[in-house]
Amino acid sequence: MQDSRKKQLRAEYTARINRVTDYIELNISKDLSLKEIADVAHFSPFHFHRIFTAIVGETLNGFIKRLRLEKAAAMLLQNPTNSITEITFECGFSSSSAFARAFQEYFQMSASKWRTSGSSGYSKGSKPVSNIRQDFDVYLYYTDSMKKQTWRVEMKPNKEMIANIEVKDMPEMHVAYIRHIGPYAGDEQLFGSLFNRLCNWAGPRGLLRFPETKFISIYHDNPDITDETKLRTDVCITVPADTRVDGEIGKAVIPAGQYAVAHFEIKSDQFGDAWNAVYGGWLPESGYQPDDRPCFELCLGDPKEHPEGKHIVDIYAPVKPM
């Protein structure tokens, strides 16, 4: 019982810190005070710093600064029409000079060079980041009497990956989640374990009986920019808005809005290529740009039941018109 009690207490602490990191991400453009953030976790400001550092592995200020810089780096590449000054303030920096110093120190290059060179000179840990665009064919066609736009994206030269993409208006979704911090690419066992834990919590509460229940993976960080040891991933199920959560289970809202929805049937080692097909193949030719909402994957089938062992997934990328 003592070990069980310890696990419950640790899960409660983790859940509180997860709420804090969610809050920071949603309010990254604001001037965030220690008291405001500590209140989200229901800890006193005096003790909060030490608790946050022990659980997250970074100081609070270091975490906020890193998120702001990594968001700015992504926006510089994905939002070419936004000026560096606009991005500076949208990511919560108090001045252009403060942003310039922090960006140079973190990425070892200026923001303008990052934007023009495609991050090719930046090494994330020991792994260099490459922004070389893969080669895709993108075709636009219309359905429903010329009213509905659909794109077909094919990876060249073998056309081994094909995506059909539509832009849809999606409603708000409430989700219960378990968060993982660390590497995840191609790790089917990890995702299986996380979803099993989530379902073991949801099943006894009758949350898996809804025919509309969706299984979702949310990615908070760009793996081309953020060190893999700090990548935050939520495995989720959709739940009613009034669902109560406890322990390691958190609750969040996926905002309503326009999403590019890309449908894939892929192997476990092709998820990175699938995301590149959306952001590197489709997006630059679509007339859309990324919006500031989380991207996610919707799982549509069990690969164990697929004749070729493939994953059937829809990738949801938040977008807005250029």
C-alpha positions as a Markdown table, in Angstrom:
| # | Residue | x | y | z |
|---|---|---|---|---|
| 1 | Met | 0.0 | 0.0 | 0.0 |
| 2 | Gln | 2.9 | 2.3 | 0.7 |
| 3 | Asp | 4.3 | 1.9 | -2.8 |
| 4 | Ser | 0.8 | 2.5 | -4.2 |
| 5 | Arg | 0.4 | 5.7 | -2.2 |
| 6 | Lys | 3.8 | 6.9 | -3.4 |
| 7 | Lys | 2.8 | 6.3 | -7.0 |
| 8 | Gln | -0.4 | 8.2 | -6.5 |
| 9 | Leu | 1.4 | 11.2 | -5.0 |
| 10 | Arg | 4.0 | 11.3 | -7.8 |
| 11 | Ala | 1.2 | 11.1 | -10.4 |
| 12 | Glu | -0.6 | 14.0 | -8.7 |
| 13 | Tyr | 2.6 | 16.1 | -8.8 |
| 14 | Thr | 3.1 | 15.1 | -12.5 |
| 15 | Ala | -0.4 | 16.1 | -13.3 |
| 16 | Arg | 0.0 | 19.5 | -11.7 |
| 17 | Ile | 3.2 | 20.2 | -13.7 |
| 18 | Asn | 1.5 | 19.0 | -16.9 |
| 19 | Arg | -1.2 | 21.6 | -16.3 |
| 20 | Val | 1.5 | 24.2 | -15.8 |
| 21 | Thr | 3.3 | 23.4 | -19.1 |
| 22 | Asp | 0.0 | 23.4 | -20.9 |
| 23 | Tyr | -0.7 | 26.8 | -19.5 |
| 24 | Ile | 2.7 | 28.2 | -20.4 |
| 25 | Glu | 2.3 | 26.9 | -24.0 |
| 26 | Leu | -1.2 | 28.6 | -24.3 |
| 27 | Asn | 0.1 | 31.9 | -22.9 |
| 28 | Ile | 3.6 | 32.0 | -24.3 |
| 29 | Ser | 3.2 | 35.5 | -25.8 |
| 30 | Lys | 2.3 | 37.0 | -22.3 |
| 31 | Asp | 4.4 | 38.2 | -19.5 |
| 32 | Leu | 4.2 | 35.2 | -17.2 |
| 33 | Ser | 4.7 | 35.8 | -13.5 |
| 34 | Leu | 5.9 | 33.2 | -11.0 |
| 35 | Lys | 2.8 | 33.6 | -8.8 |
| 36 | Glu | 0.5 | 33.2 | -11.8 |
| 37 | Ile | 2.2 | 29.9 | -12.9 |
| 38 | Ala | 2.5 | 28.6 | -9.3 |
| 39 | Asp | -1.2 | 29.2 | -8.8 |
| 40 | Val | -2.0 | 26.9 | -11.8 |
| 41 | Ala | -0.2 | 24.1 | -10.0 |
| 42 | His | -1.6 | 25.0 | -6.6 |
| 43 | Phe | 1.9 | 25.2 | -5.1 |
| 44 | Ser | 3.3 | 28.1 | -3.2 |
| 45 | Pro | 5.8 | 30.3 | -5.3 |
| 46 | Phe | 8.4 | 29.6 | -2.7 |
| 47 | His | 8.5 | 25.8 | -3.3 |
| 48 | Phe | 7.3 | 25.8 | -6.9 |
| 49 | His | 10.7 | 26.4 | -8.6 |
| 50 | Arg | 12.3 | 23.4 | -7.0 |
| 51 | Ile | 9.4 | 21.1 | -7.7 |
| 52 | Phe | 9.2 | 22.2 | -11.3 |
| 53 | Thr | 13.0 | 21.7 | -11.9 |
| 54 | Ala | 13.0 | 18.3 | -10.2 |
| 55 | Ile | 10.1 | 17.0 | -12.3 |
| 56 | Val | 10.8 | 18.7 | -15.7 |
| 57 | Gly | 14.6 | 18.7 | -15.6 |
| 58 | Glu | 14.8 | 22.4 | -16.4 |
| 59 | Thr | 14.4 | 25.6 | -14.5 |
| 60 | Leu | 11.0 | 27.4 | -15.0 |
| 61 | Asn | 12.7 | 30.3 | -16.7 |
| 62 | Gly | 14.8 | 28.0 | -18.8 |
| 63 | Phe | 11.8 | 26.1 | -19.9 |
| 64 | Ile | 9.8 | 29.2 | -20.9 |
| 65 | Lys | 12.8 | 30.7 | -22.7 |
| 66 | Arg | 13.4 | 27.4 | -24.7 |
| 67 | Leu | 9.7 | 27.2 | -25.7 |
| 68 | Arg | 9.7 | 30.8 | -26.9 |
| 69 | Leu | 12.9 | 30.3 | -28.9 |
| 70 | Glu | 11.8 | 27.0 | -30.5 |
| 71 | Lys | 8.4 | 28.5 | -31.3 |
| 72 | Ala | 10.1 | 31.5 | -32.9 |
| 73 | Ala | 12.4 | 29.2 | -34.9 |
| 74 | Ala | 9.5 | 27.2 | -36.3 |
| 75 | Met | 7.6 | 30.4 | -37.2 |
| 76 | Leu | 10.6 | 31.9 | -39.0 |
| 77 | Leu | 10.6 | 28.9 | -41.3 |
| 78 | Gln | 6.8 | 28.3 | -41.6 |
| 79 | Asn | 5.5 | 31.9 | -41.7 |
| 80 | Pro | 7.7 | 33.7 | -44.2 |
| 81 | Thr | 5.3 | 36.7 | -44.5 |
| 82 | Asn | 5.7 | 37.5 | -40.8 |
| 83 | Ser | 8.6 | 39.9 | -39.9 |
| 84 | Ile | 11.1 | 38.9 | -37.3 |
| 85 | Thr | 9.9 | 41.8 | -35.2 |
| 86 | Glu | 6.3 | 40.4 | -35.3 |
| 87 | Ile | 7.5 | 36.9 | -34.4 |
| 88 | Thr | 9.6 | 38.4 | -31.5 |
| 89 | Phe | 6.6 | 39.8 | -29.7 |
| 90 | Glu | 4.3 | 37.0 | -30.6 |
| 91 | Cys | 6.6 | 34.6 | -28.9 |
| 92 | Gly | 6.7 | 36.7 | -25.7 |
| 93 | Phe | 10.1 | 38.5 | -25.9 |
| 94 | Ser | 10.1 | 42.0 | -24.5 |
| 95 | Ser | 12.4 | 43.6 | -27.1 |
| 96 | Ser | 14.0 | 42.8 | -30.5 |
| 97 | Ser | 17.5 | 43.1 | -28.9 |
| 98 | Ala | 16.7 | 40.6 | -26.2 |
| 99 | Phe | 15.3 | 38.2 | -28.8 |
| 100 | Ala | 18.3 | 38.6 | -31.0 |
| 101 | Arg | 20.8 | 37.8 | -28.2 |
| 102 | Ala | 18.8 | 34.8 | -27.0 |
| 103 | Phe | 18.4 | 33.4 | -30.5 |
| 104 | Gln | 22.0 | 33.8 | -31.3 |
| 105 | Glu | 23.1 | 32.1 | -28.1 |
| 106 | Tyr | 20.7 | 29.2 | -28.4 |
| 107 | Phe | 21.0 | 28.4 | -32.1 |
| 108 | Gln | 24.5 | 29.8 | -32.8 |
| 109 | Met | 23.2 | 31.9 | -35.7 |
| 110 | Ser | 21.0 | 35.0 | -36.2 |
| 111 | Ala | 17.3 | 34.8 | -36.7 |
| 112 | Ser | 17.7 | 36.2 | -40.3 |
| 113 | Lys | 20.3 | 33.6 | -41.2 |
| 114 | Trp | 18.1 | 30.8 | -39.7 |
| 115 | Arg | 15.3 | 32.0 | -41.9 |
| 116 | Thr | 17.4 | 32.1 | -45.1 |
| 117 | Ser | 19.6 | 29.1 | -44.5 |
| 118 | Gly | 16.8 | 26.7 | -43.4 |
| 119 | Ser | 18.5 | 25.8 | -40.1 |
| 120 | Ser | 21.2 | 23.8 | -41.9 |
| 121 | Gly | 24.0 | 25.0 | -39.7 |
| 122 | Tyr | 22.3 | 24.1 | -36.4 |
| 123 | Ser | 23.2 | 21.0 | -34.5 |
| 124 | Lys | 20.5 | 19.7 | -32.1 |
| 125 | Gly | 22.6 | 17.8 | -29.6 |
| 126 | Ser | 24.9 | 15.7 | -31.7 |
| 127 | Lys | 22.4 | 15.4 | -34.6 |
| 128 | Pro | 22.5 | 18.1 | -37.2 |
| 129 | Val | 19.2 | 19.5 | -38.3 |
| 130 | Ser | 18.6 | 19.4 | -42.1 |
| 131 | Asn | 15.8 | 21.4 | -43.7 |
| 132 | Ile | 16.4 | 19.9 | -47.2 |
| 133 | Arg | 13.0 | 19.7 | -48.8 |
| 134 | Gln | 12.0 | 16.2 | -50.0 |
| 135 | Asp | 10.7 | 16.0 | -53.6 |
| 136 | Phe | 6.9 | 15.7 | -53.8 |
| 137 | Asp | 4.3 | 16.0 | -56.6 |
| 138 | Val | 1.2 | 17.9 | -55.4 |
| 139 | Tyr | -2.0 | 17.8 | -57.4 |
| 140 | Leu | -5.2 | 19.8 | -56.8 |
| 141 | Tyr | -8.5 | 18.6 | -57.9 |
| 142 | Tyr | -12.2 | 19.3 | -57.1 |
| 143 | Thr | -15.1 | 17.1 | -56.1 |
| 144 | Asp | -18.7 | 17.7 | -55.3 |
| 145 | Ser | -19.4 | 19.8 | -58.4 |
| 146 | Met | -16.2 | 21.9 | -58.2 |
| 147 | Lys | -17.0 | 23.0 | -54.6 |
| 148 | Lys | -14.6 | 20.9 | -52.6 |
| 149 | Gln | -10.8 | 21.2 | -52.9 |
| 150 | Thr | -8.7 | 18.0 | -52.4 |
| 151 | Trp | -5.0 | 17.6 | -52.9 |
| 152 | Arg | -3.0 | 14.5 | -53.7 |
| 153 | Val | 0.6 | 14.4 | -52.5 |
| 154 | Glu | 3.0 | 11.8 | -53.9 |
| 155 | Met | 6.6 | 11.3 | -52.7 |
| 156 | Lys | 9.0 | 11.0 | -55.6 |
| 157 | Pro | 10.7 | 9.1 | -57.2 |
| 158 | Asn | 9.0 | 5.8 | -56.3 |
| 159 | Lys | 5.7 | 7.4 | -55.2 |
| 160 | Glu | 5.7 | 4.9 | -52.3 |
| 161 | Met | 3.8 | 7.3 | -50.1 |
| 162 | Ile | 0.5 | 8.9 | -51.2 |
| 163 | Ala | -1.6 | 11.3 | -49.2 |
| 164 | Asn | -5.0 | 12.8 | -49.8 |
| 165 | Ile | -5.5 | 16.1 | -48.1 |
| 166 | Glu | -8.5 | 18.3 | -47.4 |
| 167 | Val | -8.9 | 21.4 | -45.4 |
| 168 | Lys | -11.8 | 21.1 | -42.9 |
| 169 | Asp | -13.5 | 23.1 | -40.2 |
| 170 | Met | -13.2 | 21.0 | -37.0 |
| 171 | Pro | -15.2 | 21.4 | -33.8 |
| 172 | Glu | -13.6 | 21.7 | -30.4 |
| 173 | Met | -12.6 | 18.4 | -28.8 |
| 174 | His | -12.1 | 17.5 | -25.1 |
| 175 | Val | -9.5 | 14.9 | -24.4 |
| 176 | Ala | -8.1 | 13.0 | -21.5 |
| 177 | Tyr | -4.3 | 12.4 | -21.9 |
| 178 | Ile | -1.2 | 10.8 | -20.6 |
| 179 | Arg | 2.0 | 12.8 | -21.4 |
| 180 | His | 5.3 | 11.3 | -22.4 |
| 181 | Ile | 8.5 | 13.4 | -22.4 |
| 182 | Gly | 11.4 | 12.0 | -24.4 |
| 183 | Pro | 12.1 | 10.1 | -27.7 |
| 184 | Tyr | 9.2 | 8.5 | -29.5 |
| 185 | Ala | 9.9 | 8.1 | -33.2 |
| 186 | Gly | 9.0 | 4.7 | -34.5 |
| 187 | Asp | 8.5 | 3.3 | -31.0 |
| 188 | Glu | 5.3 | 1.3 | -31.4 |
| 189 | Gln | 5.8 | -0.4 | -28.0 |
| 190 | Leu | 5.9 | 3.0 | -26.3 |
| 191 | Phe | 2.7 | 4.2 | -27.8 |
| 192 | Gly | 1.0 | 0.8 | -27.1 |
| 193 | Ser | 2.0 | 1.0 | -23.5 |
| 194 | Leu | 0.8 | 4.6 | -23.1 |
| 195 | Phe | -2.6 | 3.9 | -24.8 |
| 196 | Asn | -3.0 | 0.7 | -22.7 |
| 197 | Arg | -2.5 | 2.8 | -19.5 |
| 198 | Leu | -5.0 | 5.4 | -20.7 |
| 199 | Cys | -7.6 | 2.7 | -21.6 |
| 200 | Asn | -7.1 | 1.0 | -18.3 |
| 201 | Trp | -8.1 | 4.2 | -16.6 |
| 202 | Ala | -10.9 | 5.0 | -19.1 |
| 203 | Gly | -12.6 | 1.6 | -19.3 |
| 204 | Pro | -13.9 | 1.3 | -15.8 |
| 205 | Arg | -15.3 | 4.8 | -16.1 |
| 206 | Gly | -17.3 | 3.9 | -19.2 |
| 207 | Leu | -15.4 | 6.3 | -21.4 |
| 208 | Leu | -14.7 | 3.7 | -24.1 |
| 209 | Arg | -18.3 | 2.9 | -24.8 |
| 210 | Phe | -18.9 | 5.9 | -26.9 |
| 211 | Pro | -18.9 | 5.1 | -30.6 |
| 212 | Glu | -17.4 | 8.5 | -31.4 |
| 213 | Thr | -14.4 | 8.0 | -29.1 |
| 214 | Lys | -11.2 | 9.0 | -30.9 |
| 215 | Phe | -7.6 | 7.9 | -30.2 |
| 216 | Ile | -5.3 | 10.8 | -30.7 |
| 217 | Ser | -1.6 | 11.7 | -30.4 |
| 218 | Ile | -0.7 | 15.3 | -29.9 |
| 219 | Tyr | 2.8 | 16.6 | -30.5 |
| 220 | His | 3.8 | 19.8 | -28.7 |
| 221 | Asp | 7.3 | 20.2 | -30.1 |
| 222 | Asn | 9.0 | 20.2 | -33.4 |
| 223 | Pro | 11.4 | 17.2 | -33.4 |
| 224 | Asp | 13.6 | 19.0 | -36.0 |
| 225 | Ile | 14.3 | 21.7 | -33.4 |
| 226 | Thr | 13.7 | 20.4 | -29.9 |
| 227 | Asp | 16.2 | 17.9 | -28.4 |
| 228 | Glu | 14.5 | 14.5 | -28.4 |
| 229 | Thr | 14.9 | 14.2 | -24.6 |
| 230 | Lys | 12.6 | 17.1 | -24.2 |
| 231 | Leu | 9.9 | 16.2 | -26.8 |
| 232 | Arg | 6.4 | 16.3 | -25.2 |
| 233 | Thr | 3.8 | 13.9 | -26.6 |
| 234 | Asp | 0.2 | 13.4 | -25.3 |
| 235 | Val | -1.7 | 10.2 | -26.1 |
| 236 | Cys | -5.4 | 11.0 | -25.8 |
| 237 | Ile | -8.9 | 9.8 | -26.0 |
| 238 | Thr | -11.9 | 12.1 | -26.6 |
| 239 | Val | -14.1 | 12.5 | -23.6 |
| 240 | Pro | -17.2 | 14.4 | -22.6 |
| 241 | Ala | -16.5 | 18.0 | -21.4 |
| 242 | Asp | -17.5 | 17.3 | -17.8 |
| 243 | Thr | -15.2 | 14.2 | -17.4 |
| 244 | Arg | -13.2 | 14.3 | -14.2 |
| 245 | Val | -9.5 | 13.2 | -14.3 |
| 246 | Asp | -7.1 | 12.2 | -11.6 |
| 247 | Gly | -3.5 | 11.0 | -11.0 |
| 248 | Glu | -1.3 | 11.0 | -14.1 |
| 249 | Ile | -4.4 | 11.6 | -16.4 |
| 250 | Gly | -4.7 | 15.2 | -17.6 |
| 251 | Lys | -7.5 | 16.9 | -19.5 |
| 252 | Ala | -7.2 | 19.4 | -22.4 |
| 253 | Val | -9.1 | 21.0 | -25.2 |
| 254 | Ile | -8.1 | 20.7 | -28.9 |
| 255 | Pro | -9.3 | 24.1 | -30.3 |
| 256 | Ala | -11.8 | 24.3 | -33.1 |
| 257 | Gly | -10.7 | 25.7 | -36.4 |
| 258 | Gln | -9.4 | 24.9 | -39.8 |
| 259 | Tyr | -7.2 | 21.9 | -40.2 |
| 260 | Ala | -5.5 | 20.3 | -43.1 |
| 261 | Val | -6.4 | 16.6 | -42.8 |
| 262 | Ala | -4.0 | 14.3 | -44.5 |
| 263 | His | -4.9 | 10.6 | -44.8 |
| 264 | Phe | -2.1 | 8.0 | -44.8 |
| 265 | Glu | -1.5 | 4.2 | -44.7 |
| 266 | Ile | 2.1 | 3.9 | -43.6 |
| 267 | Lys | 4.6 | 1.7 | -41.9 |
| 268 | Ser | 5.9 | 2.6 | -38.4 |
| 269 | Asp | 9.1 | 4.1 | -39.7 |
| 270 | Gln | 7.3 | 6.4 | -42.2 |
| 271 | Phe | 5.6 | 8.8 | -39.8 |
| 272 | Gly | 8.4 | 11.4 | -40.3 |
| 273 | Asp | 8.0 | 11.2 | -44.0 |
| 274 | Ala | 4.3 | 11.6 | -43.7 |
| 275 | Trp | 4.7 | 14.8 | -41.7 |
| 276 | Asn | 7.2 | 16.0 | -44.3 |
| 277 | Ala | 4.7 | 15.4 | -47.0 |
| 278 | Val | 2.2 | 17.7 | -45.2 |
| 279 | Tyr | 4.6 | 20.5 | -44.2 |
| 280 | Gly | 7.2 | 20.2 | -46.9 |
| 281 | Gly | 5.2 | 19.0 | -49.8 |
| 282 | Trp | 1.6 | 20.2 | -49.5 |
| 283 | Leu | 1.8 | 23.4 | -47.4 |
| 284 | Pro | 4.1 | 25.5 | -49.6 |
| 285 | Glu | 1.8 | 25.0 | -52.6 |
| 286 | Ser | -1.5 | 25.1 | -50.8 |
| 287 | Gly | -2.2 | 28.8 | -50.2 |
| 288 | Tyr | -2.3 | 28.2 | -46.5 |
| 289 | Gln | 0.1 | 28.7 | -43.6 |
| 290 | Pro | 0.4 | 27.1 | -40.2 |
| 291 | Asp | -1.8 | 28.4 | -37.4 |
| 292 | Asp | -0.9 | 28.5 | -33.8 |
| 293 | Arg | -2.7 | 25.4 | -32.5 |
| 294 | Pro | -1.4 | 21.9 | -31.7 |
| 295 | Cys | -1.0 | 19.4 | -34.5 |
| 296 | Phe | -2.1 | 15.8 | -33.9 |
| 297 | Glu | -2.6 | 12.3 | -35.4 |
| 298 | Leu | -5.9 | 10.5 | -35.3 |
| 299 | Cys | -5.5 | 6.7 | -35.2 |
| 300 | Leu | -8.0 | 5.0 | -37.4 |
| 301 | Gly | -7.0 | 1.3 | -37.1 |
| 302 | Asp | -4.8 | -1.3 | -35.4 |
| 303 | Pro | -1.7 | -2.1 | -37.5 |
| 304 | Lys | -2.0 | -5.7 | -36.2 |
| 305 | Glu | -5.2 | -6.0 | -38.1 |
| 306 | His | -3.9 | -4.5 | -41.3 |
| 307 | Pro | -2.8 | -7.1 | -44.0 |
| 308 | Glu | 0.5 | -5.3 | -44.4 |
| 309 | Gly | 0.9 | -4.2 | -40.8 |
| 310 | Lys | 0.4 | -0.5 | -41.7 |
| 311 | His | -0.9 | 2.3 | -39.6 |
| 312 | Ile | -4.0 | 4.1 | -40.9 |
| 313 | Val | -3.8 | 7.6 | -39.7 |
| 314 | Asp | -5.1 | 11.1 | -40.3 |
| 315 | Ile | -2.6 | 13.9 | -39.7 |
| 316 | Tyr | -4.3 | 17.2 | -38.6 |
| 317 | Ala | -2.2 | 20.3 | -39.2 |
| 318 | Pro | -3.8 | 23.6 | -38.1 |
| 319 | Val | -3.8 | 26.2 | -40.9 |
| 320 | Lys | -5.1 | 29.6 | -41.9 |
| 321 | Pro | -5.1 | 31.4 | -45.3 |
| 322 | Met | -1.9 | 33.1 | -46.4 |
